């Protein structure tokens, strides 16, 4: 199945969430009660919710996917005590631990990503947030990658950042600054005491939105 067939099958499997999927396909924003229904859906409803989401995805994008390659630019050695993370200060996981990779290694990683057909290359580190020297390092890497691979989107995930840091990276050629939401209240026992629990909506990295970067990324390079 492809295209309309995928969408029709997804709607049929969306169950109670079909109405919300059809509303999204008609470009009508969800009302507050509809959004709350999604947020409050049970684990048993997850397959139906995913089918509802797939209906919109298949309608707009078919079966195309975008490849993003992540480069762990610094592994382990993180001072945070996140209970779920193998790179945290309290983890006993047997992982590689190394300092910040040289710019040449990051450029080589970007080359490998582009050679595989990836549309985005993301450099990530284990840390609470970047230092001034980290920002300068990734700015140099971005300049070098952008000069050699101008079509490759660049992304960084460096922890909690200031707006000025995000802007510096944007000016160097980084397209996106991201930060993962660390947890939900339900799993607060595993969250870092060094950072504290926050609702997901408050977890956006400071400065990521105003950074001078492209916001219409999806679909530049796709595979079927």
C-alpha positions as CSV (number, residue, x, y, z in Angstrom):
1,X,0.0,0.0,0.0
2,X,1.1,3.5,-0.7
3,X,-0.3,7.1,-0.5
4,X,-4.1,7.2,-0.2
5,X,-4.3,3.4,0.6
6,X,-1.9,3.9,3.6
7,X,-4.0,6.8,4.8
8,X,-7.3,4.9,4.5
9,X,-5.9,1.9,6.3
10,X,-4.5,4.1,9.1
11,X,-7.8,5.8,9.6
12,X,-9.6,2.5,9.8
13,X,-7.2,1.4,12.6
14,X,-7.3,4.7,14.5
15,X,-10.5,3.7,16.4
16,X,-11.7,6.4,18.7
17,X,-9.0,8.8,17.4
18,X,-10.1,8.7,13.8
19,X,-12.1,11.8,14.2
20,X,-9.0,13.7,15.4
21,X,-7.0,12.3,12.5
22,X,-9.6,13.4,10.0
23,X,-9.7,16.9,11.6
24,X,-5.9,17.2,11.2
25,X,-6.1,16.1,7.6
26,X,-8.7,18.8,7.0
27,X,-6.2,21.3,8.5
28,X,-8.5,22.1,11.4
29,X,-6.7,22.7,14.7
30,X,-7.6,20.4,17.5
31,X,-9.8,21.8,20.2
32,X,-8.6,21.8,23.8
33,X,-10.6,18.8,24.7
34,X,-9.3,16.8,21.7
35,X,-5.7,17.7,22.6
36,X,-6.4,16.7,26.3
37,X,-7.8,13.4,25.1
38,X,-4.5,12.6,23.3
39,X,-2.4,13.6,26.2
40,X,-4.5,11.6,28.6
41,X,-4.8,8.5,26.4
42,X,-4.0,5.2,28.0
43,X,-1.2,2.8,27.2
44,X,-3.8,0.5,25.7
45,X,-4.8,3.2,23.3
46,X,-1.3,3.8,22.0
47,X,-1.6,1.7,18.8
48,X,-4.7,3.6,17.8
49,X,-3.0,6.9,18.5
50,X,0.0,5.9,16.4
51,X,-2.3,4.9,13.6
52,X,-4.1,8.3,13.8
53,X,-0.7,10.0,13.6
54,X,0.4,7.8,10.7
55,X,-2.7,8.8,8.7
56,X,-1.6,12.4,8.7
57,X,2.0,11.4,8.0
58,X,1.2,9.1,5.1
59,X,-1.1,11.7,3.5
60,X,1.6,14.4,3.5
61,X,4.8,12.4,3.2
62,X,3.9,8.9,1.9
63,X,6.5,6.4,2.9
64,X,9.5,8.8,2.5
65,X,11.8,9.0,5.5
66,X,14.6,11.4,6.4
67,X,17.9,10.1,7.7
68,X,19.6,11.8,10.5
69,X,23.0,10.6,11.8
70,X,24.0,11.4,15.4
71,X,27.6,11.8,16.3
72,X,28.4,11.4,20.0
73,X,31.0,14.1,20.2
74,X,31.8,13.5,23.9
75,X,30.9,10.2,25.7
76,X,30.3,9.7,29.4
77,X,32.0,12.0,31.9
78,X,28.8,13.9,32.6
79,X,28.3,15.4,36.1
80,X,24.5,14.9,36.0
81,X,22.9,12.0,37.9
82,X,20.1,11.0,35.5
83,X,19.0,7.5,36.6
84,X,18.1,6.5,33.0
85,X,21.3,7.6,31.2
86,X,24.4,5.4,30.7
87,X,26.6,8.5,30.5
88,X,25.6,10.0,33.8
89,X,27.9,10.3,36.8
90,X,26.1,7.5,38.7
91,X,26.0,5.0,35.8
92,X,28.0,1.8,36.0
93,X,27.3,0.9,32.3
94,X,30.3,-0.4,30.3
95,X,30.5,2.4,27.7
96,X,33.3,4.2,25.9
97,X,34.3,7.4,27.6
98,X,36.2,10.1,25.8
99,X,36.7,13.9,25.7
100,X,35.4,16.2,23.0
101,X,36.3,14.8,19.5
102,X,38.6,17.0,17.4
103,X,37.0,19.1,14.6
104,X,38.6,16.9,12.0
105,X,36.8,13.8,13.4
106,X,33.5,15.7,13.4
107,X,34.0,16.7,9.8
108,X,34.8,13.1,8.9
109,X,31.6,12.0,10.6
110,X,29.6,14.5,8.6
111,X,31.2,13.1,5.4
112,X,30.2,9.6,6.4
113,X,26.7,10.8,7.1
114,X,26.3,12.5,3.8
115,X,27.7,9.4,2.0
116,X,25.0,7.3,3.4
117,X,22.3,9.6,2.2
118,X,21.5,11.4,5.5
119,X,19.9,14.8,5.3
120,X,21.0,15.9,8.7
121,X,24.1,15.5,10.9
122,X,23.7,16.0,14.7
123,X,26.5,16.5,17.1
124,X,25.7,15.7,20.7
125,X,27.5,15.7,24.0
126,X,27.1,14.4,27.5
127,X,27.0,17.4,29.8
128,X,24.6,19.7,31.7
129,X,25.4,22.4,29.2
130,X,28.2,23.7,26.9
131,X,31.2,25.8,28.1
132,X,32.5,28.8,26.1
133,X,35.2,26.6,24.7
134,X,32.6,23.9,23.6
135,X,30.7,26.6,21.7
136,X,33.8,27.8,20.0
137,X,34.7,24.2,19.1
138,X,31.4,23.4,17.6
139,X,31.3,26.7,15.7
140,X,34.6,25.8,14.1
141,X,33.3,22.3,13.2
142,X,30.1,23.8,11.7
143,X,32.1,26.3,9.6
144,X,34.3,23.4,8.3
145,X,31.3,21.1,7.6
146,X,29.3,23.8,6.0
147,X,32.2,24.8,3.7
148,X,32.5,21.2,2.5
149,X,28.9,19.9,2.7
150,X,26.6,23.0,2.2
151,X,23.4,20.9,1.7
152,X,23.8,18.8,4.9
153,X,21.7,20.1,7.7
154,X,23.5,20.6,11.0
155,X,22.1,20.0,14.5
156,X,23.6,20.1,18.0
157,X,22.3,18.8,21.3
158,X,24.6,20.2,24.0
159,X,22.3,20.5,27.0
160,X,21.1,23.7,28.6
161,X,22.1,26.6,26.5
162,X,21.9,30.4,26.6
163,X,20.4,32.3,23.7
164,X,23.7,33.9,22.9
165,X,25.3,30.5,22.6
166,X,22.6,29.3,20.3
167,X,23.0,32.4,18.1
168,X,26.7,31.9,17.9
169,X,26.2,28.4,16.6
170,X,23.5,29.5,14.2
171,X,25.8,32.1,12.7
172,X,28.4,29.4,12.3
173,X,26.1,27.3,10.2
174,X,24.1,25.1,12.7
175,X,20.5,24.8,11.6
176,X,19.0,23.4,14.7
177,X,19.6,23.5,18.5
178,X,17.8,20.8,20.4
179,X,17.4,19.5,23.9
180,X,15.5,16.4,24.9
181,X,12.9,16.6,27.6
182,X,14.4,14.7,30.5
183,X,11.3,13.0,31.9
184,X,7.7,13.0,32.9
185,X,6.3,13.3,36.4
186,X,5.4,9.6,36.3
187,X,9.1,8.7,36.1
188,X,10.4,11.3,38.4
189,X,12.3,8.8,40.5
190,X,14.8,8.4,37.6
191,X,15.3,12.1,36.9
192,X,18.4,14.0,37.8
193,X,18.4,15.7,41.2
194,X,21.1,18.0,39.7
195,X,18.6,19.3,37.2
196,X,15.2,18.5,38.6
197,X,12.0,17.4,37.0
198,X,10.3,19.8,34.6
199,X,7.1,19.4,32.5
200,X,8.0,18.6,28.9
201,X,6.8,22.0,27.7
202,X,9.4,23.8,29.7
203,X,12.3,21.7,28.5
204,X,13.1,23.7,25.3
205,X,16.7,24.8,25.2
206,X,17.0,28.6,25.9
207,X,17.7,30.4,22.6
208,X,16.8,27.5,20.3
209,X,13.8,29.2,18.7
210,X,15.5,32.7,18.0
211,X,18.7,31.1,16.6
212,X,19.2,32.2,13.0
213,X,18.4,28.8,11.5
214,X,16.1,27.1,9.0
215,X,12.8,25.8,10.3
216,X,11.5,24.0,7.2
217,X,13.7,21.0,7.2
218,X,11.7,17.9,6.5
219,X,11.8,16.4,3.1
220,X,14.9,18.0,1.7
221,X,16.5,14.5,1.3
222,X,14.3,11.5,1.5
223,X,14.3,7.8,0.8
224,X,11.4,5.6,0.0
